[in-house]
Amino acid sequence: MSLAPWMDPANLAPGDAKSLEGDWAGFELHDIRDTRSPGFDMAFGALWSEFGSVGEMEQADVLARRMAWAAEFRDGAALHYGLSLVVKDGGLVAVRDHTVIVLEGQAGAVVHLSHNLVAPAWRRSGIAGWMRALAVAAAKSFLKELGRGDGEPITLAGEMEHHDPAKPKTWVRLIAYEKSGFKMVDPGAVHYLQPDFRDPAEIDRSGGAHPVPLCLVTRRVGQESEEFLTGAEVRFLVQSLYKMYGTEFRACDMKVVWDSLENYPPADARIGLLPPTQP
């Protein structure tokens, strides 16, 4: 086993042990801080090619604003956006982006997993596990930057479409999450809504925001074997995501998703954590 300097086994998910195999020497990590950073065009171009054409990727100017976020609390939350590119011999291996969210007065961090792309030649190599581990490293680093103590809880969260046989890519992603050790918040108990991503003018023409029902897949770092969340923990998770989205979207368009929390289970409820591929 030969690891690159940026690869920390402590950040791997239980199901990503394969990532420890092989020779990872020469794999370079680029932490992209602004749109002028070396590698931005390669990273953004790859993500846009995969996700932009289907409306699942923000424009470069939006990412530029996110990369300019300061390590401070605003409106009750501190946010850190990360865009990470891995290359070998000058060629793209993988790229991902994520946002670390820390709520004021609350312990721990939630990391929103936005996009992850592995070049075809490197799929099933184990690099995907290291890309997921980068989100854990980012949370630890940001908590330290905010002056938080070691050992605060970290939860990774991804939004996934409900399984649709007509969308095989969704099924492939669900399988990948499950193998890694992620679990799905019981969609029968929690009806999560993603805010409306459309242009504000289009939202107004259609009579208001129409959020998208999605499922939440999570990894609670160090607590992967637990089989339920409390209602309070789910609310904290979702409130963190909505705080992040609220920095970009109008308050009137966010109102419908914030209002949806009124129908969530009570704080002491036990909400199941299920295999992501469970029907």
C-alpha positions as CSV (number, residue, x, y, z in Angstrom):
1,M,0.0,0.0,0.0
2,S,1.4,3.4,-1.0
3,L,-0.8,6.4,-0.2
4,A,-0.6,10.0,-1.4
5,P,0.1,12.6,1.3
6,W,-3.5,13.8,1.3
7,M,-5.0,10.4,1.8
8,D,-6.0,9.8,5.5
9,P,-7.4,6.3,6.2
10,A,-9.2,7.7,9.2
11,N,-11.6,9.6,6.9
12,L,-12.6,6.6,4.8
13,A,-16.1,5.1,5.2
14,P,-16.4,1.5,6.5
15,G,-17.3,0.2,3.0
16,D,-14.4,2.0,1.3
17,A,-11.6,-0.3,2.5
18,K,-10.8,-1.1,-1.1
19,S,-9.4,2.4,-1.4
20,L,-6.4,1.3,0.8
21,E,-5.3,-1.1,-1.9
22,G,-3.0,-0.3,-4.7
23,D,-0.3,2.3,-5.4
24,W,-1.6,5.8,-5.0
25,A,1.8,7.5,-5.3
26,G,1.7,10.3,-7.9
27,F,-2.0,11.2,-7.4
28,E,-2.1,14.9,-6.9
29,L,-4.9,16.8,-5.0
30,H,-5.7,20.4,-6.0
31,D,-7.8,22.3,-3.5
32,I,-9.3,25.0,-5.8
33,R,-9.8,28.3,-4.0
34,D,-11.0,30.6,-6.8
35,T,-11.8,30.6,-10.5
36,R,-8.2,31.7,-11.3
37,S,-6.7,28.7,-9.5
38,P,-4.8,26.2,-11.7
39,G,-7.2,23.3,-12.4
40,F,-10.4,25.3,-12.1
41,D,-11.2,25.1,-15.8
42,M,-10.5,21.3,-15.9
43,A,-12.6,20.7,-12.7
44,F,-15.5,22.9,-13.6
45,G,-15.5,21.8,-17.3
46,A,-15.7,18.1,-16.3
47,L,-18.5,18.7,-13.8
48,W,-20.4,21.0,-16.2
49,S,-20.2,18.4,-19.0
50,E,-21.7,15.8,-16.8
51,F,-24.2,17.7,-14.8
52,G,-24.7,21.1,-16.4
53,S,-26.5,19.9,-19.4
54,V,-29.2,18.3,-17.3
55,G,-29.7,21.3,-15.0
56,E,-27.9,19.8,-12.0
57,M,-24.9,22.2,-11.9
58,E,-24.5,25.9,-11.0
59,Q,-22.8,28.4,-13.2
60,A,-19.2,29.4,-12.6
61,D,-20.1,32.7,-11.1
62,V,-22.1,31.0,-8.4
63,L,-19.2,28.8,-7.5
64,A,-16.9,31.9,-7.4
65,R,-19.2,33.5,-4.8
66,R,-19.2,30.3,-2.7
67,M,-15.4,30.1,-2.8
68,A,-15.3,33.6,-1.4
69,W,-17.2,32.7,1.8
70,A,-15.3,33.7,4.9
71,A,-15.0,31.5,8.0
72,E,-17.5,33.4,10.0
73,F,-21.1,33.1,11.1
74,R,-23.7,34.9,9.0
75,D,-27.4,34.6,9.7
76,G,-26.7,31.8,12.1
77,A,-24.5,29.6,9.9
78,A,-20.8,29.4,8.8
79,L,-20.2,27.8,5.4
80,H,-17.2,26.5,3.5
81,Y,-17.4,25.5,-0.1
82,G,-14.8,23.1,-1.4
83,L,-13.9,22.1,-5.0
84,S,-11.3,19.3,-5.2
85,L,-9.6,18.0,-8.2
86,V,-7.4,14.9,-8.4
87,V,-5.0,14.4,-11.3
88,K,-2.2,11.9,-12.3
89,D,0.4,12.7,-14.9
90,G,-1.6,15.8,-15.8
91,G,-4.8,14.0,-16.5
92,L,-8.1,14.2,-14.7
93,V,-8.8,11.4,-12.3
94,A,-11.7,12.7,-10.3
95,V,-13.4,15.9,-9.1
96,R,-16.0,16.7,-6.4
97,D,-17.5,19.6,-4.7
98,H,-19.2,19.9,-1.3
99,T,-20.2,22.5,1.3
100,V,-19.5,22.3,5.1
101,I,-22.3,23.8,7.2
102,V,-21.9,24.7,10.9
103,L,-24.9,26.2,12.7
104,E,-24.3,28.8,15.4
105,G,-24.9,27.4,18.9
106,Q,-25.0,23.8,17.6
107,A,-22.2,21.2,17.8
108,G,-20.8,19.5,14.8
109,A,-21.0,20.0,11.0
110,V,-23.1,18.8,8.1
111,V,-21.4,18.4,4.7
112,H,-23.6,18.6,1.7
113,L,-22.3,16.4,-1.0
114,S,-23.0,18.2,-4.3
115,H,-21.3,16.5,-7.3
116,N,-18.7,13.7,-7.6
117,L,-17.2,12.6,-10.9
118,V,-14.6,9.9,-11.6
119,A,-13.0,9.7,-15.0
120,P,-14.1,6.4,-16.8
121,A,-10.5,5.0,-16.7
122,W,-10.4,5.3,-12.9
123,R,-13.9,3.9,-12.0
124,R,-13.9,0.9,-9.7
125,S,-10.3,1.7,-8.8
126,G,-11.1,2.9,-5.2
127,I,-10.6,6.6,-5.9
128,A,-14.2,7.3,-5.3
129,G,-13.7,6.3,-1.6
130,W,-11.0,8.9,-1.3
131,M,-13.2,11.5,-2.9
132,R,-15.8,10.8,-0.3
133,A,-13.2,11.0,2.4
134,L,-12.3,14.5,1.3
135,A,-15.6,15.7,2.6
136,V,-14.7,14.4,6.1
137,A,-11.3,16.1,5.9
138,A,-13.0,19.4,4.9
139,A,-15.4,19.3,7.9
140,K,-12.6,18.6,10.4
141,S,-10.5,21.4,8.9
142,F,-13.4,23.9,8.9
143,L,-14.4,23.1,12.5
144,K,-10.8,23.7,13.6
145,E,-10.7,27.0,11.7
146,L,-13.8,28.1,13.6
147,G,-12.2,27.2,16.9
148,R,-14.3,24.2,17.6
149,G,-13.0,21.3,19.7
150,D,-11.9,18.0,18.3
151,G,-14.4,15.2,18.1
152,E,-17.5,17.2,17.2
153,P,-20.0,15.1,15.2
154,I,-19.8,15.1,11.4
155,T,-22.6,14.1,9.1
156,L,-22.3,13.7,5.3
157,A,-25.5,14.2,3.4
158,G,-26.5,13.7,-0.2
159,E,-29.8,14.3,-2.0
160,M,-30.9,11.5,-4.2
161,E,-33.9,11.0,-6.5
162,H,-36.3,8.3,-5.6
163,H,-35.5,5.1,-7.5
164,D,-36.9,5.2,-11.0
165,P,-36.2,2.3,-13.4
166,A,-36.1,4.8,-16.2
167,K,-33.1,6.5,-14.6
168,P,-30.3,3.9,-14.3
169,K,-27.7,6.4,-13.2
170,T,-29.7,7.0,-10.0
171,W,-29.7,3.3,-9.3
172,V,-25.9,3.2,-9.8
173,R,-25.4,6.1,-7.4
174,L,-27.6,4.4,-4.8
175,I,-25.6,1.2,-5.0
176,A,-22.4,3.1,-4.7
177,Y,-23.6,4.9,-1.6
178,E,-24.8,1.7,0.0
179,K,-21.5,-0.2,-0.7
180,S,-19.7,2.7,0.9
181,G,-21.7,2.5,4.1
182,F,-24.2,5.3,3.7
183,K,-27.8,4.9,4.8
184,M,-31.1,6.5,3.7
185,V,-33.3,8.5,6.0
186,D,-36.6,6.6,5.9
187,P,-38.5,8.5,3.1
188,G,-41.8,7.1,4.5
189,A,-41.2,9.1,7.7
190,V,-39.4,12.2,6.3
191,H,-40.6,13.9,3.2
192,Y,-37.6,16.0,2.3
193,L,-37.9,18.8,-0.3
194,Q,-35.1,20.3,-2.2
195,P,-35.7,24.0,-3.0
196,D,-36.8,25.1,-6.5
197,F,-33.6,25.6,-8.6
198,R,-35.3,27.5,-11.4
199,D,-34.6,31.1,-12.3
200,P,-36.7,33.5,-10.1
201,A,-38.4,34.9,-13.2
202,E,-39.5,31.4,-14.2
203,I,-40.7,30.7,-10.7
204,D,-42.8,33.8,-10.7
205,R,-44.3,33.0,-14.1
206,S,-45.3,29.6,-12.8
207,G,-47.1,30.9,-9.8
208,G,-44.5,30.3,-7.1
209,A,-41.8,27.8,-6.0
210,H,-42.2,24.1,-6.7
211,P,-39.7,22.2,-4.5
212,V,-38.5,18.7,-5.6
213,P,-39.2,15.7,-3.4
214,L,-35.9,13.8,-2.8
215,C,-34.4,11.2,-0.5
216,L,-31.5,11.9,2.0
217,V,-28.6,9.6,2.2
218,T,-26.2,10.1,5.1
219,R,-23.0,8.9,6.7
220,R,-22.7,9.8,10.4
221,V,-18.9,9.6,10.8
222,G,-18.1,7.2,13.6
223,Q,-21.7,6.2,14.0
224,E,-22.2,4.3,10.8
225,S,-23.6,1.2,12.5
226,E,-26.6,3.0,14.1
227,E,-29.9,2.2,12.6
228,F,-32.0,5.3,13.4
229,L,-31.9,9.0,13.9
230,T,-34.1,11.0,16.3
231,G,-36.5,13.6,15.0
232,A,-34.3,16.3,16.4
233,E,-31.2,15.0,14.6
234,V,-33.1,15.0,11.3
235,R,-34.3,18.5,11.8
236,F,-30.7,19.6,12.5
237,L,-29.6,17.9,9.3
238,V,-32.3,19.5,7.1
239,Q,-32.1,22.9,8.7
240,S,-28.4,22.9,7.9
241,L,-29.1,22.2,4.2
242,Y,-31.8,24.9,4.1
243,K,-29.4,27.4,5.7
244,M,-26.9,26.7,2.9
245,Y,-29.5,27.0,0.1
246,G,-30.9,30.2,1.7
247,T,-27.6,32.0,0.8
248,E,-28.5,31.7,-2.9
249,F,-32.3,31.6,-3.1
250,R,-35.0,34.2,-2.3
251,A,-36.7,34.0,1.1
252,C,-40.1,33.8,-0.6
253,D,-38.9,30.7,-2.6
254,M,-37.4,29.1,0.5
255,K,-40.6,29.6,2.6
256,V,-42.3,26.5,1.3
257,V,-39.4,24.2,2.2
258,W,-39.0,25.8,5.6
259,D,-42.7,25.3,6.2
260,S,-42.4,21.6,5.4
261,L,-40.5,21.1,8.6
262,E,-43.7,21.5,10.5
263,N,-44.8,18.1,9.2
264,Y,-41.6,16.4,10.3
265,P,-41.7,13.8,13.2
266,P,-41.3,15.1,16.7
267,A,-37.9,15.6,18.3
268,D,-38.0,12.3,20.2
269,A,-39.2,10.1,17.3
270,R,-37.0,7.3,16.0
271,I,-36.5,7.5,12.3
272,G,-35.1,4.5,10.5
273,L,-31.8,4.6,8.6
274,L,-32.3,2.1,5.7
275,P,-30.1,0.7,2.9
276,P,-30.3,3.2,0.0
277,T,-31.4,0.5,-2.5
278,Q,-34.3,-0.7,-0.3
279,P,-37.6,-0.2,-2.2
